[in-house]
Amino acid sequence: MKRMMVNDYQVALVFKSGVYRRLLIPGTYWLGWNETAKLYDLTQPFVSPCELNILLQDEDLRNALHVIEVKDNEIVLLYENGLFKQVLTAGRYTYWKSVVKYDFVRADTRVVDISPSIDRSLLCNRQVAAYVRSYTVESYEKALLVIDGKYAGILNSGVYYWWKNNTMIQVNKTDMRQLQIEISGQEILTKDKSPLRINAHAQYVVKDIEKALLQNKEYDRQLYVAFQLALREFVGTLTLDELLEKKETIAPFILKEVYAKASLLGVEVNGFGIRDIILPGEIKDILNQVLIAEKKAQANIIMRREETASTRSLLNTARLMEENPVLLKLKEMEYVEKIADKISSISVGSNGVLIDQLKQILIPERK
């Protein structure tokens, strides 16, 4: 005989000749011949020393244990005293029913959706994250959810979680802010066969994500082609001179032409502008020559206008002098003064005729 004590928060399994006999709860016991006992801490998981099904035939032991069977395509979240402890994968697990409170949350990973009962903060835990896939839709985005090739709905901004499994999930996102498309290097012939290179840009906003992503393939590429064709249509109907004169009418025409097509793509066009109109070198030289000739002609017109005005002024002055002899004398004295300012000295060597002539100019005759 052998005396044995089982303390609080312990149990013992008694085996005789290797065969399980009974469960011992806290207390003092005597073991018979060929009997052995194995002590277990009730605060720790139970590890079976033999085939578990044999032990579970004992109703006392079966009632003292949590037996958790996790199937394939399942996981169980184990909580101890309300705190997450670990993830249990496929298999059988046993825990003592004791002072430690165990909770088990079962999840079927064959279903992509995660139950709302599972705390979302737990999905970022390192142990759980291995079984979860997540997608983030930014505040300026929307997304289309496609599950196994079937459209499942629109996702607004936020973080989304699904279980990892064989189900294929696609999240097709698009930017809902105002976007810009560059239409660069467009080589176009005008109506009079003048080659041009045009660089333009346009602004647009995605309004209907289902139209843009489900009903159309590469909606942004289609929008680019719509702008390109509208620009070519406008330029092709005008000569070079007409195009340069009507540059401000390009944007309204393009916007009007593209608006309906853009609506079918699920987008709204907000603006269009021409950045550059680039001419070939030969045409540029010709236009420069035309510009120079026009400016010269304008300069000649201005010069002729000024000369005409000057001549008209002289004619009016002559008429006034003819009608007023005193005004004529004043004008003569003005010119003599101007001449005298430029003469430093005068040497007179004649017979006095010059002096008489000066007197006649400077001193008016008395009548």
Steps between C-alpha positions, in 0.01 A plus 500: 500500500613851421366823644438793259383860551327706229525872573258777414492588127629151421349173383653158452440218256546153645633219280535133590747305296483781242120496478300804606281445806364819654528877557616637836395849614681695778540283812706212652490153345658155532614331178485122470759262359603572137314835512667824395364852493582792273442850639365787283490874564146624443628838377683338207365329186448128535735275302371144473751228591316251277221485247259776600188305398584236763522760775178670393306183571527605865206734556676677791802582287284595205304749713824647636635588156431744215544288187536720192501335159612729217415378152681567175420849365432616857689691762411561866603811688591408858442756778625457855322711759372728224840551335593357163756223540552315172352362177406134496525335159367162382530243778368405848579708808417444869498749789404450866182660626643692791572845636626603154206608289534386141300635207510358150393693188464277198541638145430322174773617261317353200276809522684816403302732728622538857234492771430838665538327838875488445668820613652677199805603704576131552533449124824699506650269763806320369350153559163578341635711212645187340143384432361835386532706183432872513446781249510873565286745303629852554273795583526631142427161341217260428533136404309216338494169684512188280476157669579194289451708188157630606432865572411535870461875555671835553746558782525847648807625682616279788690180586340166406587151628424154364616150593776352289374205299465378143239764419641762263436859608574802282477861617513736201561852627477835322588853602190719547692829506533732199748343262696638206572335169782617275440505124851565374678497166189492279619542140204631298448646151287812462253547217772663286740206570715686750656255748471587871598344830258574783539436873181513708364392837158424651352457849236243592337332801372141527130521591376144444755236598281214370489651151868584508632161617226245423347620175820637345852372465774760558257790523788748529646377171161532329466853637842587360396375153175701518696820567749415229234445233306813597819708478584357157145566379518866605846568353428315176212733408702824526789654310811599690402867507148417616633271772735766634216754499250265672721343768261609774217295342688170519423420865118553481479287185706215648306499829168488315614216276645287782231558765257230383773242441650570842160445662484150351840433658372605843711819513427872491729732305576826681750678276715497189786721390763535229850523642701540176448528125836416342563588135768347272812711451420601140147617584630682804754687284228595250273626778787700644561660161129580466501651847806712422344620175174587680686694766704686238182589313345626821812704572490654149134590545578669829794690346286619207227605739749702705652657187155597378415654835830689502443633147146605587636683803758683285231594252283649773797690640583643154138615456510678836827674414366606163200659664699658789833676410588553869483125558731453201750748647488323838569171329793656312640638827461157660708340227760786516528439875554131443767581239668752729523247782716284277734785386782604733630793290423691178759671278358756260718590200253632251384847414221505759233330297476214755429744784216654303356158435511414870327828582229415255447163673520620858340845472159509346434776245283787614215585281 
